[in-house]
Amino acid sequence: MEKLSIYIETSIVSYLAAKPSRDLFAAACQQITVEWWEDRRNDYDLFTSELVVAEARAGDPDISAKRLVFLRGVSELKITGAVSQLATALVSQGALPGKAQADALHIAIAAVHEMDYLLTWNCRHIDNPAMKPLVRKVCSAKGYSCPEICTPIEIMEVTENEE
């Protein structure tokens, strides 16, 4: 059986590499991310992008190095002309705000490269239930299927329900 594909967005490797948070909710999200990474990631074909690699390189050099270790061996998707056009449409048609250009690129990369899922902890713009219907509409109007955008909590529930 062919594995489903997942686009790993920057927040996932950021949670994996971060020092444990003192914030209870953030700490729980970190733990769930670690559990998914250790127990479930091999159930999927993982992909990332040159954008994720660039974002992962930013910031504290020690933490950056840890983020990049998690991305080692993950196939890297390119930002093509079609990706840039879809990202522009997502912003220009109001699916995402202008300040969320990078977030639009993440969605566009996953859609254009036909990912089944986009895994993220960015719930402000990427996994925002108020924005997702318009994101799907713009993707569809441009001829792309929008990946299922979700957090590790949601994807773990999917795999647990299948067992």
Secondary structure, DSSP 8 states (H G I E B T S, - for coil): ----EEEE-HHHHHHHHS---SSHHHHHHHHHHHHHHHHTGGGSEEEEEHHHHHHHHSS-HHHHHHHHHHHTT-EEE---HHHHHHHHHHHHTTSS-GGGHHHHHHHHHHHHTT-SEEE-S-TTTTT-TTTHHHHHHHHHHTT----EEE-HHHHHHHHHHH-
